[in-house]
Amino acid sequence: MAVAAVSLFILAGCQSIEDQIGQKIAETAVDTATGGKMKIDVNSGNVNIKTPEGDMQVNTSGDTVKIKSAEGEAVFGSGDTRPESVDQDLPNIDGSTEFSWAGSKEGGMFSFSLKGTDYKGDCTKEIELLGNSGWKLKDDFVMEFEGMTTRTLEKDEFSVSLSCTVEKDSDKVTIVIIKSKKTN
């Protein structure tokens, strides 16, 4: 018994036995569910999954998760600074905080927050910034509710839905931009 315990300790290296057991359980569960093979690299934070339908890699770095397969790549990020993976043609107002992004080259959702309650003024500023990046405002789609305004803009084969809101009794404006390919 002591030899087995020492052998496990030597094989464990820097990783605790609990972590190794958790890693093996996760790998086995995904292998069983997908009919494929999963490998977790605990040092890099990468996960590789091989299935009969194809391979997929999941990479983590800081506040960003990147999922890559033969079908394309999706990136998810959040934090107090603008995620690098956000399309450059989706600008944000200076002083923005609480960023998040989920998307790919085909589109996605970008959101951020600002101090204040002037959601209409902030929306106008964001429309101006989007216009400077080549987006054109569609005048035929406007939604206004108390505490929320929504606009649609277009550029090339893409459209964006811009929503600017302020929560009741809040001093924070949230702006959400959803980018997608136009449908005919």
C-alpha positions in Angstrom: 0.0 0.0 0.0 2.8 2.4 0.9 4.5 1.7 -2.5 1.3 2.6 -4.3 0.9 5.8 -2.4 4.5 6.8 -3.1 4.1 5.9 -6.8 1.0 8.1 -7.0 2.9 11.0 -5.4 5.8 10.7 -7.8 3.5 10.4 -10.8 1.6 13.4 -9.6 4.4 15.9 -10.1 3.2 19.4 -9.2 -0.4 18.5 -9.6 -2.4 17.4 -6.5 -4.0 14.0 -6.5 -7.4 15.7 -6.2 -6.7 17.8 -9.3 -5.6 14.7 -11.2 -8.7 12.8 -10.2 -10.9 15.7 -11.2 -9.2 16.0 -14.5 -9.6 12.3 -15.2 -13.3 12.4 -14.3 -13.8 15.3 -16.6 -12.0 13.6 -19.5 -13.9 10.4 -19.0 -17.2 12.1 -18.8 -16.6 14.0 -22.1 -15.2 10.9 -23.8 -18.3 8.9 -22.8 -20.7 11.7 -23.9 -19.1 12.4 -27.2 -17.7 9.1 -28.2 -14.4 10.8 -28.7 -11.3 11.5 -26.7 -10.6 14.6 -24.6 -7.2 15.7 -23.3 -6.8 18.5 -20.7 -3.4 20.3 -20.5 -3.5 21.7 -17.0 -0.4 23.8 -17.5 -1.7 25.7 -20.4 -5.4 25.7 -19.7 -6.1 24.0 -23.1 -8.6 21.3 -23.8 -8.5 19.2 -26.9 -11.5 17.0 -27.9 -11.3 14.5 -30.8 -14.6 12.9 -32.0 -15.6 11.0 -35.1 -17.3 14.2 -36.2 -14.1 16.3 -35.9 -11.7 18.0 -33.5 -12.2 20.9 -31.2 -9.8 23.0 -29.1 -10.7 25.1 -26.1 -8.1 27.6 -25.0 -8.2 29.9 -22.0 -6.1 33.0 -21.4 -6.9 35.5 -18.7 -10.6 36.6 -19.1 -10.9 35.0 -22.6 -12.0 31.6 -23.8 -11.4 30.6 -27.4 -13.2 27.6 -29.0 -11.9 26.4 -32.4 -13.2 23.7 -34.7 -13.4 23.0 -38.4 -16.6 25.1 -38.5 -14.8 28.2 -37.2 -13.7 30.0 -34.1 -15.7 31.6 -31.3 -14.3 33.9 -28.6 -15.8 34.8 -25.2 -14.3 37.5 -23.0 -15.1 39.9 -20.2 -13.4 42.2 -17.8 -12.7 45.8 -17.0 -10.9 46.4 -20.2 -12.1 45.9 -23.8 -11.4 42.3 -24.9 -8.9 42.2 -27.8 -11.2 39.9 -29.7 -13.9 42.5 -30.2 -14.1 43.6 -33.8 -12.4 46.9 -34.3 -15.4 48.3 -36.2 -17.5 48.1 -33.0 -16.1 51.1 -31.0 -17.1 52.0 -27.4 -17.4 55.3 -25.7 -14.4 56.5 -23.6 -14.8 55.7 -19.9 -16.6 52.4 -20.6 -16.3 49.6 -18.1 -17.7 46.1 -17.5 -17.0 44.8 -21.0 -18.1 41.4 -22.4 -17.9 39.8 -25.9 -19.1 36.6 -27.3 -18.7 36.1 -31.0 -16.9 35.0 -34.2 -16.1 36.5 -37.6 -19.8 36.1 -38.5 -21.0 38.2 -35.6 -21.5 38.3 -31.9 -22.6 40.4 -28.9 -20.5 43.2 -27.4 -21.6 45.0 -24.2 -20.2 47.6 -21.9 -21.4 50.0 -19.2 -21.0 53.7 -18.4 -21.6 55.8 -15.3 -24.7 58.0 -15.6 -28.4 57.9 -16.5 -28.4 59.7 -20.0 -29.0 56.5 -22.0 -30.3 58.5 -25.0 -27.3 60.8 -25.0 -24.9 57.8 -24.7 -26.7 56.0 -27.5 -26.3 59.1 -29.7 -22.6 59.1 -28.9 -22.3 55.4 -29.7 -24.2 55.8 -33.0 -21.7 58.6 -33.9 -18.7 56.3 -33.2 -20.3 53.5 -35.2 -20.9 56.0 -38.0 -17.2 56.9 -37.9 -16.4 53.2 -38.4 -18.6 53.0 -41.5 -21.9 51.9 -40.1 -25.1 53.5 -41.5 -28.2 54.2 -39.4 -31.4 52.6 -40.7 -34.1 55.1 -40.0 -36.9 52.6 -40.5 -36.3 50.7 -37.3 -36.5 52.6 -34.0 -37.8 51.3 -30.7 -38.2 53.6 -27.6 -39.3 52.5 -24.2 -38.9 54.1 -20.8 -35.2 53.5 -19.9 -34.3 52.0 -23.3 -33.7 52.9 -26.9 -32.8 50.6 -29.8 -31.4 51.4 -33.2 -30.3 49.3 -36.2 -27.2 50.1 -38.3 -25.8 48.4 -41.4 -22.4 48.0 -43.0 -21.5 45.8 -46.0 -23.1 42.3 -45.3 -23.6 43.0 -41.6 -26.1 44.7 -39.4 -26.0 45.7 -35.8 -28.7 46.1 -33.3 -27.8 48.8 -30.7 -29.6 48.8 -27.4 -29.0 51.5 -24.7 -30.6 51.0 -21.4 -30.6 52.4 -17.8 -32.0 50.4 -15.0 -34.6 52.1 -12.7 -32.9 53.8 -9.8 -29.5 53.1 -11.3 -26.5 55.3 -12.2 -25.3 52.9 -14.9 -26.1 52.9 -18.7 -25.6 49.5 -20.4 -24.9 49.4 -24.1 -25.3 46.2 -26.1 -24.3 45.8 -29.7 -25.4 42.6 -31.5 -23.6 42.1 -34.9 -24.9 39.6 -37.4 -24.8 38.9 -41.1 -27.8 40.4 -42.9 -30.5 38.0 -44.1 -32.2 38.6 -47.4 
